[in-house]
Amino acid sequence: DDSSKYTGEEVGEGEEDVEVLEFMVEADDDSDVEVTSVKVEFVQGTAADSEDLTDYAESVSIWFDGEMVGEADAEDFTENSDVYTKTISLDNSIVRAGDE
């Protein structure tokens, strides 16, 4: 489930480690759940904005339980019709049985 904790976050020039998205995964009581990847998508807001994702970010990192489990450089995102996407592989992102 996605979380409403972050909505419409703004990231200013020079800022680092800004949290912009959170989602929750709950494992049943009888099995673990491993999250192996996350697909990240950025959409260009207006035609007046720069069409280069690297103008806005150097990298995107995915965190799980206080530890970085995946990262991708902004230059590695694919652009198609002003939409930038990248599937980021994750390491050791296991939600244990009965946990969230």
Backbone as a ProteinNet text record, in pm:
[ID]
protein_1_A
[PRIMARY]
DDSSKYTGEEVGEGEEDVEVLEFMVEADDDSDVEVTSVKVEFVQGTAADSEDLTDYAESVSIWFDGEMVGEADAEDFTENSDVYTKTISLDNSIVRAGDE
[TERTIARY]
84.9	0	88.8	47.1	121.2	76.9	160.7	135.1	103.6	20.7	-9.6	85.7	189.8	285.8	350.2	378.3	441	345.7	314.5	228.5	277.2	314.3	356.4	485.7	579.5	705.9	782.3	845.6	928.8	1073.8	1160.9	1302.5	1373.9	1440.7	1509.5	1651.7	1708.3	1844.9	1940.2	2031.2	2131.3	2086	1958.9	1911.4	1953.2	1975	2013.9	1925.7	1910.6	1839.8	1698.6	1624.9	1488.2	1394.4	1311.7	1216.2	1094.6	1055.5	942.5	834.2	860.4	763	783.1	671.8	677.1	568.1	599.2	494.9	515.2	406.4	407.9	382.8	451.6	432.9	409.1	303.3	273.8	280	357.8	369.6	266.9	206.6	115.3	190.4	114.3	175.5	256.5	233.6	300.5	405.1	441.6	543.6	611.5	736.5	810.8	775.4	801.4	784.3	915.2	971.9	1093.1	1057.4	1094.3	1076.3	1208.2	1205.3	1329	1362.7	1262.6	1289.1	1174.7	1205.3	1105.3	1121.5	1011.3	1015.7	985.5	1078.7	1067.5	1036.4	942.2	900.6	890.9	954.1	943.1	878.4	783.6	713.4	746.7	787.8	817.6	690.1	697.3	578.3	519.8	601.8	553.7	657.1	614.6	704.8	818.9	799.1	901.7	1013.8	989.5	1091.4	1201.8	1320.2	1430.8	1392.2	1436.6	1408	1519.7	1605.4	1719.3	1706.5	1679	1660.2	1782.1	1900.6	2021.9	2029.5	1943.8	1934.6	1868.7	1798.9	1722.1	1776.7	1842	1889.4	2015.5	2101.4	2219	2189	2108.6	2077	1946.7	1894.4	1773.7	1810.1	1777.9	1808.1	1680.1	1679.7	1567.3	1616.8	1537	1574.5	1472.7	1522.9	1437.5	1487.8	1401.3	1433.3	1561.1	1577.8	1691.3	1819.6	1817.1	1936.8	1909	2007.7	1992.3	2005.6	1904.6	1903.1	1909	1904.2	1913	1938.1	2004.9	2035.2	2058.1	2023.3	2048.4	2087.4	2183.8	2221.3	2112.5	2088.4	1986.2	2015.5	2141.2	2177.2	2140.5	2109.1	2072.4	1922.3	1841.9	1698.7	1672.9	1568.4	1527.3	1417.7	1425.7	1325.5	1241.5	1110.3	1017.7	901.2	884.5	775.4	772.6	889.5	904.1	872.6	880.4	864.8	996.8	1054.8	1183	1159.7	1207.8	1183.6	1312.2	1311.8	1421.9	1373	1397	1370	1497.7	1486.9	1602.8	1597.1	1699.4	1708.7	1741.7	1684.3	1703.2	1775.9	1854.1	1926.5	1870.6	1846.3	1809.8	1688.6	1582.1	1459.4	1350.7	1360.9	1270.1	1184.1	1054	957.5	925.7	961	942.6	796.6	762.8	625.6	566.4	448	377	418.8	520.8	570	515.4	532.8	493.9	612.8
-117.9	0	123.3	222.8	347.3	422.7	512.3	586.9	731.5	795.4	936.1	1026.7	969.5	1047.4	1157.3	1126.9	1223.8	1254.5	1381.8	1423.2	1556.6	1560.1	1684.4	1740.4	1651.9	1698.3	1781.6	1886.8	1970.3	1951.5	1942.2	1924.8	2044.5	2120.9	2240.5	2212.4	2306.4	2294.1	2278.4	2183.5	2160.9	2072.7	2036.5	1950.8	1806.6	1733.6	1593.4	1508.4	1382.9	1283.8	1328.5	1377.4	1422.3	1303.9	1273.5	1163	1211.8	1134.3	1176.8	1070.3	948.7	841.8	736.4	676.8	567.3	467.8	338.7	238.3	128.5	59.3	-42.8	-180.7	-279.4	-418.7	-497.5	-577.1	-658.7	-805.6	-882.2	-1025.9	-1100.2	-1203.4	-1289.2	-1351.7	-1405.2	-1465.4	-1590.9	-1651.7	-1778.7	-1772.1	-1651	-1645.3	-1508.5	-1508.8	-1384.9	-1329.7	-1200.5	-1137.2	-1066.6	-1096	-1027.2	-931.5	-805.6	-705.3	-702.1	-742.8	-757.8	-637.4	-554.8	-436.1	-336.8	-211.6	-105.9	-29.3	-8.4	72.7	216.6	305	446.2	522.9	617.5	694.4	842	924.7	1070.3	1122.3	1214.8	1273.2	1421.4	1467	1608.5	1689.5	1790.1	1866.9	1952.7	2030.5	2118.5	2123	2167.1	2175	2273.8	2368.7	2468.8	2411.9	2298.8	2237.6	2176.5	2165.4	2099.3	1955.2	1904.9	1766.7	1671.8	1715.4	1636	1605.8	1480.8	1442.4	1476.7	1471.7	1501.9	1648.8	1733.9	1871.8	1878.1	1772.2	1770.8	1675.8	1569.6	1469.9	1402.3	1363	1285	1135.8	1099.6	958.1	944.8	822.1	786.9	665.3	671.5	557.4	505.6	376	306.6	259	288.5	254.3	157.9	63.4	-34.5	-50.7	-23.8	-44	30.1	152.7	236	212	121.2	92.6	108.1	164	175.7	36.9	-2.4	-136.1	-132.3	-12.3	0.9	145.2	162.8	298.3	295.7	406.2	420.9	565.2	584.4	718.3	773.6	902.5	967.3	947	942.1	924.7	785.5	690.8	555.1	537.5	642.8	635.7	644.1	577.7	580.6	684.5	765	868.6	830.7	845.9	823.2	919.8	1014.1	1112.2	1187	1233.7	1312.6	1234.8	1102.3	1016.5	940.1	949.9	887.5	768.6	651.6	531.4	451.8	377.9	287.4	186.5	59.7	-44.1	-63.8	-43.7	-51.7	-183	-264.6	-391.1	-363.3	-444.6	-426.4	-545.4	-517.9	-621.2	-634	-756	-785.1	-704.2	-705.8	-635.6	-737	-798.4	-905.9	-861.4	-869.7	-844.1	-980.6	-997.8	-1126.9	-1154.4	-1281	-1324.4	-1248.8	-1194	-1122.7	-977.5	-932	-794.2	-705.8	-575.5	-476.4	-388.6
0	0	0	-77.5	-69.6	54.6	98.8	221	185	262.6	239.6	316.5	372.5	451	366.5	240.1	151.1	36.6	17.8	-93.6	-146.1	-272.4	-334.6	-278.4	-244.7	-187.8	-290.5	-244.6	-329.5	-287.6	-387	-362.6	-423.3	-339.6	-386.2	-429.2	-501.8	-549.9	-432.7	-445	-342.3	-226.9	-221.3	-113.2	-138.7	-30.5	-40.2	49.6	11.7	93	130	31.5	53.5	32	130.5	119.8	41.7	-60.6	-143.2	-159.3	-115.9	-133.6	-27	16.2	112.4	75.9	87	70.8	174.2	203.8	307.7	245.7	299.6	261	388.8	390.2	507.4	468.8	544.3	519.8	603.5	544.5	620	737.2	830.8	949	918.6	801	772	660.5	613.3	508.7	505.2	459.3	437.3	298.9	277.9	147.7	114.9	-1.4	-45.1	-157.6	-141	-246.1	-323	-449.5	-526.3	-613.2	-644.6	-725.4	-711.7	-745.7	-746.1	-876.3	-947.6	-1069.5	-1031.4	-1062.4	-1029.2	-1157.2	-1146.5	-1264	-1227.4	-1308.4	-1295.3	-1422.4	-1406.2	-1520.5	-1525.2	-1644.1	-1661.3	-1639.6	-1551.6	-1513.3	-1623.3	-1687.4	-1794.6	-1905.7	-2022.4	-2136.4	-2112	-2023.1	-1993.2	-1905.8	-1838.5	-1753.4	-1838.3	-1780.5	-1848.1	-1878.5	-1991.5	-2030.2	-1988.2	-1898.9	-1856.4	-1707.3	-1672.8	-1533	-1448.1	-1508.2	-1431.9	-1390.4	-1445.2	-1397.5	-1260.6	-1221.9	-1097.5	-992.7	-1035.1	-938.6	-990.8	-897.9	-933.7	-926.2	-825	-805.9	-728.9	-730.6	-655.4	-571.1	-442.6	-355.9	-292.8	-267.5	-204	-67.7	35.5	172.5	231.2	310.4	377.7	520.1	614.1	755.3	796.1	744.2	780.6	704.4	606.8	528.3	379.6	305.7	161.6	98.5	22.1	-37.6	-189.9	-249.2	-393.4	-432	-546.7	-593.3	-743.2	-808.9	-952	-979.8	-1068.4	-1112.4	-1202.4	-1194.8	-1277.5	-1426	-1462.5	-1604	-1657.7	-1568.9	-1610.6	-1635.3	-1608.8	-1633.5	-1783.7	-1827.7	-1968	-1984	-2092	-2117.8	-2238.1	-2223.6	-2334	-2315.9	-2407.2	-2402.3	-2268	-2225.2	-2103	-1975.6	-1981.5	-1864.7	-1848.2	-1729.1	-1700.6	-1608.7	-1647.1	-1568.4	-1547.3	-1438.1	-1407.8	-1305.7	-1331.8	-1233.5	-1153.4	-1023.4	-935.4	-857.6	-874.7	-801.5	-655.7	-567.7	-424.5	-364.3	-261.7	-188.6	-47.7	-6.2	132.5	181.3	102.7	139.2	169.8	285.7	322.3	440	420.5	527.8	588.4	712.1	778.7	810	817.1	844.4	962.1	940.2	1045.2	1064.1	991.1	1004.7	893.1	914.5	812.2	782.7
[MASK]
++++++++++++++++++++++++++++++++++++++++++++++++++++++++++++++++++++++++++++++++++++++++++++++++++++

